Amino acid sequence: MQKAQQLIEYAREFTPSALTGDHKCPKAGYYGGFSCTDTVLLKRLRSAATEIVKMIGKKIFSGKMDLTKISFPIKCMGPITTLELMPTL
């Protein structure tokens, strides 16, 4: 009960951030992330997402609701990390 009271107090004291969009990187997208202009990378990531959605659908429709057994598509693995990719955008 005391934890709930603390959360309510935090919520009452909440004030929105005064920061505007001026502090963002000029290359950042409207949503705050970075735009990926590499069409090959986009195609690979989209196909991997489609593959994951298909695997989830197959599990659900087969009646097996244990989604922790879905494997991560190997095509998501890139030759460089996201951290190495960021300076090139």
N, C-alpha and C positions, 0 to 999 in steps of 0.2 A: 504494500500500500504506500509506503514511503517513497519507493521508486516512482510510482505513478504521480505522486505529488511533485517530485523533482522534475519530471518530464513536463508536467503542466506549467510549472514555473518557468522552465526553459522556453516553452512555447509562448508564454506571455511576454517574455523579455526579448523575443526575436525581433530583429530589425533587418529589413532587406539591405543588401549591399549597395553602397553608393557608387560602385564602379560602373562605368559605362562601357560601351564597346570600343572606346578609344584605346584601351590598353591591350587590345588583341594584336596578334601578329598580322601584318597585312596580307599574308598568304592564307590565313585561316578562313574556313568556310563560315557561312552565316550562322551555323549551329555551334561554332566554336572549335570544330576539328580542322584538320587539314585536308585539302582536296587532293585526291590521288589522281594524277594525270597519266599514269602508266597503264595503258589499255590492256597489255598482256597480264599484268598483275591483277587488275580488276576482273578480267575474265576468269582467271584461275580461282580467285577468292569467291566470286559469285557461283562458279560451278561447285566449289566445295560446300558453300552454304546450301545449295540445292541438294547436294548429296546428303547432307546432315538432315535436312527436312524430310527427304525420302526415307531415310533410316528411321526417323522418329515416327513417321506415318506408318511404316511397316510394323514397327513394334506395337503401336497403339491398336491398329486394326487386327493384329494377330492376338490381341488380348494380353500381351505381356507389357505391363505398365512399368517395368523396371528400366528406366531410361538411363541408368548409370552404366549399362553394359554396351552403350553405343560407342563405337571406336571413332577416333578423330581422323579425318581424311588426311592421308599423307601429302596430298597436293597442297595443303595449307602450309606445309613447311617450305620456307624460302631459303635461298642461298645466303641471305643476310638477315639480320634481325631488324625489327622495327626501329630500334634506336639508331642503327646504322643507316637506315633508309631516310629518316627524317631530314638530315641536312641536305639531301639531294632534291627535296621537293621545292 
